[in-house]
């Protein structure tokens, strides 16, 4: 099941988060209440914009890098979360942090 946006069908995990918005209130009794509520709406809209911007930044980064090497010692400057297939050992290895140590660990 998907959602259609601009003629393209997207799956549920491809759609950015929807954050709640303040409802529009029309019958506020005083000018002070209307001004307060308008200011709250502006603040909320700014917050939603910041959240959406951060979502785009996070979603545009890969969750992991998958590398290929004869041995993992060939890989310079690995980052936490990197995955490498070591041809010499025939195993996938992950660069993980275990307490105070960060090193390559066998995944299979």
N, C-alpha and C positions, 0 to 999 in steps of 0.2 A: 504494500500500500504506500502510495506516495502523495506528495502535495504538488500542485501545479503552480508555478510562478513564472510569469512572462512566457508561457508556452513550454517551459521545461519542467519535467517531473523530477522532484527531489525526494530522497528518502528522509525519514525523521531525523537521522543523525547528521544530515547535511544542512539543516536549518539552524541558524543562530538562535541563541536563547531569546525568549520574549520576556522582558521585564515588565512588571505591572506599572501602570500609570495612574496618576490621581484622576478620579472622575471629574467631570465638569459640573460644578454646582452653580445654579442660576438664581436661586432665591436667597442669597445672603442678605441679611437685613440692613447692615450698616456699611458705609464706605470703608471703614477700618477693617472689617471682616473680609470684604472683597479684595482690598489691597494685600492683606495677609495671605489670603488664599492664592492670589496671583503670584506672590513672591514664592510661596511653597511650590507652585506648579513650575515656575522657572528653575528653582533649585533642583527639583526632581528631574526635569528635562535635561539639565546639565549633567546630573549624575548618570542618567540613562545613556547619554552621549558618551561619557567617559567609559562606562561599562561596555558599550558596543565597540568602541575603539580598542579597548583592551582585548575583547573577544577576537577581533580581527587579527590583532598582533599574535595572540596565542595560537589561533587556528592556522595561521600562515607558516608557523614553524613546524618542521618535521618532528615527530615524537622521538624518533631514533634515527640513527644513521647506520646503514648496513654496509659493511666494508668487506673486501676480500683480500686476503694476504696469505703468503706461504706460512709465515709465523706471525703471531701478534706482536712480537718484538720489532717487526718492521714498521709498525704503525707509529708515527710520531704524533704527539699531542692528542691522544684520545680524550674524549669527553665522557662524563658520566652518562650512561644510557646507550652508548655506542654498542653495536653488535658486529662481530666479525666472524667470518668463516675461515678457520685455520685449515689450509689445505694439508699441511704436514701432519696434523693430528686428526683431520677429518671431523672436526667438531665445531659447533658454534660456541662462541665465547662472548660474554657480556662484560663490559667495563663497569663495575659496580663498586659502590662504597659500602664497606662492612666496618662500621664503627669509625676508627681513626685511619683505616687503610682503604685505598682505592686501587683495585687491580682487576686483571682479567680473570673471570671465573667461567668454568664450563657450564653451558646451558643444557647439554644433552649427554 
